[in-house]
Amino acid sequence: MSSPSTGADTTGRRTRGPRKPNIVLILADDTGYGDPPCYNPDSLVPMPNVDRLAAEGARFTDAHSQSAICTPTRYGILTGRYYWRTPKKHSLVMPYEPPVIEPGRPTLPKVLVSAGYQTACIGKWHLGFFYPDKSGRLTQEESEIDFSKPLAGGPVDCGFDSFFGTAGCSTSDPPYAFIENRHTVGIPTVPSTEELHKLPGFYPGLMVPDWTEPDVDERLIEKAAEFIHSATEPFFLYLPISAPHNPWWPPEHARGKSREGARGDMNVLVDWCVGRVYEELEKAGILGETLLIFTSDNGPMRGENGQKSAGDLRGYKNTPFEGGHRIPFIARWPGTIPAGTTSDELICLTDMLATFASIAGAELPDGVEDSHDVTNALLSVGPSARPTLASDTGGFASKTGDFAIRCGRWKLILLARDDNDELAARRQPVTDAVDGRLLFDLESDPAEEHNLASQRPQLADWLEQVLADVKANGSRTVSPSIPAHLILEEA
């Protein structure tokens, strides 16, 4: 790290206290493990800026989101907890629903603020707001909301110094308006059009009069640039962009730039965002003092035109298979993270809270029971501190979701059950499950093609108990070692 300094540095930037790295976390929305060419040489999508990060930093091949769908992952990043510990369990925060981060909950920005960081959230929130009506009472009915009043419970009430972004999925969830701190930028008064309603994944609702779908991420990046050039160092910028989430309407400069089609062009936009952030940090003279991370919130939608969006992994977004939650994760920090390295250490996005706290020299508060300090793995100086990984999917029957538990090379999937303890209804059947269980040896079978649940039932039972321990006690307290007799178990 840089030596201590106070006041202003030679570029005139304001600083405070000992120099710590700025931290920028760029979170794409549905970029898959197989989308960046540095993960998949046969990718149909050019992503040179992401590839440059990998060449100048560390590329992780066993990084995961805590969930195969977006709201739970964002909750995990900011709280260091698995989302199924909340009353929402496995359900997304839908338009106009209240916050899921309860008041008083320790959060990543609060921890970094305590260490002297200035913090900003710029992008997609998707963790809820409180919406007032004209009398000041709270409502979830769009027609009753008074958008001239402040919206509570969002990023600035969860510890961020500032916020500019959207309430939900930026291009597919109303209100279609940017929110700055606690107020919408303009008043959403215009109903979305029938033309927009035909777009995949678009949710009808009110828009501000000047709203344009393809420009969302460009606006977010402009705000990010403003923050980078004005922030007090050290700073933390959480930048959850909108792309490549559907409805796949790329701006003109990205249109037709991939061989995949519209979805691929949206990943070209992702790469453009990464490149712009890199350039702005360079212009500000702080690229060398910044921990810059690019990752994704979950697995991808299915690729088009032969694009293997999840690489050779099984499954896609909102499935319990590796393609649902194994994600690209690249970290660049010159002089600290060796350039051009590849790591197969197990890490999860819930680990960002404990890891960033460690890097910032902050004390980790109680109540972050699923966040592990993986600094050694991040810096390529030691093994990951994460002994297990629990992941889940969104609900298939109201409150239920699939669970997966990973311990070393072994992974057990438990398919969701409904209130009657029957296997929950699902859009696509999993035909190789044995009574709702799938057991895979990821070392010999990374594509999860061979379910060993019937051959190794005792190992499956043991992993199911490990999951129960994680649920009951928190993953930071669970450090299992597979018993020798189970490793040797045979049919």
N, C-alpha and C positions, 0 to 999 in steps of 0.2 A: 504494500500500500504506500501511498505518498506520505511524506513527512508532515508533521502537524503544522497548521497555519491558521491564521485568523485574519479578519479584515478583508482585504481584496487581494486577489492574485495578480500576476503580471498581465492578464488579459482584461483586468478590471471587473471580473466576476466577483460577486459577493460570496464570502465563505463564512462559516462559523465553526469554531471548535476544531478538534483534530480532523484531518482529512480522512474521510472514509469514502468508499466507492459510491458513486451514483449508481442506482439500480434501475434499469428499464426492463420491464417485462411485457413483451409483445405477445398477445394471446390471439391467435387466429381462431376463427369459428368454423370448424369442420374440415380443416386441412388434414389429410390423412397421412399415415406412415409412408405410403408409397407415392405421395405427390411430389416432394422435392427430389430433384435428380440426385442429390447427395445421398439419399436413401434408396432411390430406385433409378439406376442408370437408364432404364427403358421408359421413364416417365415422358408423357407427351406434353408436359408443362415446363417451359423454361422458368427457372427461379434462380437467376444468377446471384442475386443479393443474399438469399438464404444460403446458397452454396458457398459464397464468400465468407459468411459467418462461420460455416463449418471448417473452412480451410484455415481460418484465423483463430479458431477456438476448439471447443470439444463438442463432438456429436454423440449423443446418447442413443443407444439402440434398445434399451430396456426401460424407457421412461413411460409413465402411465398417468392418465387422468384418473381421478377417484371414481368417476362414473362415465358411462358411455353416452351421456347426454348433458346438455350445457349448464342449466341452473345448478345442479349438484356440484359440478366441478368448480364453478365460481365461488360457491359457498365454501368449499374445501380450501381453495387458495387463500381466501381472506380470513378464515377462522381456524384453519388447521384441524378441522373436524370432518368426519364423514357426514354427509347430508341426511342419511337415513336416521341420524340421531335427532333430527328435528321433527315437529309434528307433521310436516309435509311428507316425510318418508321418501317416496320416490317420484312425487309429482312435480312437474315444472311450476314455476311461478308464471301464471297466465296474465294477460293484460288486466291491469287495474287491481291485481291482488296485493295484499299488504306485505310488508317486509318479512323475511325469514330470519334475518339476523336480529336477535332480540337486543333491547337496550342493555348495556352493561357487558355484553359479550366481548372478550378480548379479540382484537382483529390485527391483521398485519399492519395497516397504516398506524394504528394506535401504538403498536410496539416500536415502529420505526420513528414516529414522532418523539417518543420518549428517548430515543437515541440521537435526537437532534436533526432528523430528516424533515425536509419539506415534502409533502406528499400530494399527488394528484391522480385522480381517476379520470381518464379520457376515453370514452367509448361506451360499449354495451354494458349495462348494469345487470338487469335480469334477476334481481334479488328483491324486488318489490319496493313500493312507496305507499305512504298513506295519502289518499286523495280526498280533499274536502269538498263539500257542496257549498251552496251559497250561504247557508246558515252556519257553516263551520263544522258540521257533523261529517263524519267519514262515510264514504260511499265507494262502491265498486261498480256503480252504474255510470257508463260513459256520459249519458245525457244529463246526469245530475252534477257532474264535476265542475267546479269553478276553477278554471285554469289560471285565473288571475291571482289566486292564493298560493302560498308556498306549499310545496310537497315535502312531507317529512319522512324520516326513516331511511333515506337514501345514503349515498356515499359520504356526504359531509357529516351526517349523523352517525356514521359508522367509523369515523376517524380520519377521513381524508380532509386535507386542507381545502381542496377545491375539486369540482367535478364539472365536466362538460361531456354530454353524451346522450344516450337514449335510455328509456325505461326498460325496454325489453329487446328482442331481436330487432336490430335497428331498421331493417328493411321489410320486416314481415309482421311486426306487432305494433298496434297502436298504444299510445298516441304517437302519430308520426310528427314528431317535433323534437328538437334538441332541448335538453334541460341543462341550465347553467346553475350549479349549486342547488338551490331549491325551487327555481322558477323555470317554467318553459320559456323558450326564446320565441316569442309570439304566442298567439292563442289558437289552438286547434279548433277550427270552425268548419272546415271543408270536408264533407264526406268523401272517402276514397271512391274511385270510379270503378265501373264494371270492368274496364280494361285491366285495371290493377288486380281485380278479384280473380282474374283468369290465371294470374301468375302462380307458379307452384309455391305452396306454403304461405301465401299472403293471407293475413287476417284482416277483414274489413274494419275500418274505424276512422276516426277524425284525424285530419291533417292540418298543419299550418298552411296558409295559402301558397307559400313559396317552396314547399317540400318537393325535392326531386330525388328519386331512389338512387340513381347511379352516382350521385355526388357525396353520399354519406361519408365514406371512408376518407375521401379527399379533405372534407371539412374537419374530420377528426385529426388527421395528420397535420393540418395547418394549426390547429389548437395545440397539438403536441409540440410542434416547432416553437410556438410562442412560449410555452412553458419551459422548454429546454433552454431558451435564450434568456429567460428572466428569472429562473428559479434560484433560490439560495442553495448553495451546495453544503452538505450532500443532499440529494433529492431522490425520491422514489417515484417513478412514473409507471403506473399500471395502465396499459394500453390495450384493452380488449376490443379489437377491431371487428367490423361486421362481416367482412369477406372470409371465406367463400360461401357463407350461408345462402341458401336460396332466398329470394326468387331468381338468383343468377342473372342480374342485369348489370353487366360491367360498364364502366365509363368508356368513352370513345377511345382513349389512349391504350386501353387493355383489350379492346374488342378484336377478336380474330387473331390474337397473338399466341394462342396455344393450338395444338392439334387435337385437343380433346373436345372443344366446343365451349359453350357458355360457362359451364362449371370450371373448366380449365382456365378460361379467361379470368374468372374471379380469383383463382390462385395466382395468376399473373399480377392482379391487383394487390394481393397479399404481399408478393415479392416487392412490388413498387413501394408499398408502405414501409417494409423493412429497409429498403434502400434509402428512402427519404429520412427516416429516423437516423440511420447511420450517417448520412450526409450532414444533418443538422447538428449532431453531436460533434462531428469533425469540424464544422464551421465554428462551433462554440469553443473549440480547443479542449474538449473534455472527453474525446473518444477513448483516450488511453486510460482515463480514470473512471471508466464506466463499465459495470457489469451489465452486459447487454444479452438478454435471453429471448429467443424466439421459440414458441411452442404452440400447441393447439389444445382446444378445450375437450376434445373427444375424437373418436374415429370419424371417417368421412361418410358421406353418401356414396352410393355406388358410382364408379367412374363411367364416363361415356366414351364411345368410339375406341374401346379397348384399353382405356386407361385403368391400370391396376391401382386404384386410389388407396387401397390398404396394403399394397405390395403383395407378398405371397401369404399374408395372414388371412385367417378365416374370419368372416363377419365384417359388419360395417357399424356405423353409428347406431346406438341403442340396442346392441347385442352384447352378450357377456363374453364373446370370444375376443381374441387378441386384437382383431381389427376394429373392435368397438372402443377399446381404451388404451391400446399402445399407440403412442404419439411421437411425432418428431419433437426433439428437444435439443437445442443448440445453445451453448453459452460461450460468450467471448469476453475475456478480461485480460488484456495484454500484460505480460510480465507476471501474471498469476496463474492463469489457465494456459497450459502448454498448447501452442497452435497446432492444428492438424491432428488432434488426438481423437480416438474413438473409445468410448466407454461402454461396457456391457453391464455396469452396475445398476441395480434395481433402485429406481427413484419414483416418486409420485408427486403430483402437483400440490397435494396437501403439505408436502415437506417444505414448501417455500417459506412458510411462516417461521419455523424453527431455524431454517438455514439462513434466511436473511437476518434474523435476530442475532445469530451467531456472528455473521459477517459484520454486522453493525455494532457488535459489542453490547447488545441489549439483553436484559433478563427475560427469559421465556416465562410468561405468566401461566398460572393454572388455567385449566379449561381448554387446552389445545391438545386433547388426548390422542390425536391421530397424526401429529406432525413430528417427523424425525429430522434431526440435524444431519443432512447429507453433504455438509461442506467438504469433507475429505473426498467424496466421490466427485463433487462438482469441480474441485481443484485438481483432480487426478493424482492425489497424494495418498489415497487409502481406500479401503472398501466402504460401501454404503452402510449406513447404520440401520437400514430398514430390513428387518427379518421376515416380515410378511407383507402382503398386499391384499387388501379387501377392495373389491370393485363391485359395482352394481349397475343396473339399467333403470330406465324409467318404468313407470307402472304399466302393467298390461291389464290388470283388473283393479282399477281404482288405486288402492294403496300398496299394491305388491309390485315387486320387481325381482329380476334374477339377481343372484349373488354369485361371486366367484371369490375364492380364497387361494392365494399363492404362497407357497413356502418352498424356497429353493427352486428346484426344477419342476416341482409338482404343482398342479393347479386343479382345483375342484370347482365345478360349476353346479349350482343348485338352482334349478328352474323354479320360477315363481309359482306359489300356490295361493288359491283363493281362500276365503273365509271358511270354506268347508273342507280345507286341506286337500282339495283336488288341484291338479295342475291347472294353472290359470290359462284362460284363452289367450291366443297370440296370433298375430297376423301371419307369421311364417312358422310352420312346425319345425321342431328339432327332432329329426327322425332317429338319431343315433343315441338318444338319452336312454338310460336304464333307470326306470322309476324316478325320472326327473334329475338324475345325476350324470355328470360327465367328468371323467378323470383323465388328465393328459400329462404326459412327460414332455415338457416343453424343450428339454435338451435334445431329445431324439425325434420329437414330433412338434416342431414349432408351428406347423400349420393346423394343429389340432384335428387330425384326421382319424386318430385311433383312440376311441373311448375305452379306457381300461377299468372302468368302474366295476364291471362284473368280475374281472380277473383279480383285482386288488381291493376287495371291499373293506378290509380292515384299514388300509391306508386312507380310503375315502372317508370312513367313519372318523378317523383321527383328524383329518383336515376339517371335517364338519365341526368337530369339537373345538378346533383352533378358531374357527370363525365365530363360534358361540362365545369363546373367551374374549375375542376382540370386541364383539358387540357388548359384552357385559362390563369389561374392564378398561377398554381403550387399547389401541394398538401399541402405544408406547410402553405398556406394562407387559405385553405378550412377546416373548422371545423364544419360540419353540424350537426344539431340535428333533428331527424325525427319528423315532426309535429304530435301532438297527434291525430288529426283527421285521419291521414293516418295509424297510428298504429291500429286504430279501424275500418279501412275501410273493408267492406265486399262486396261480390259479389252482 
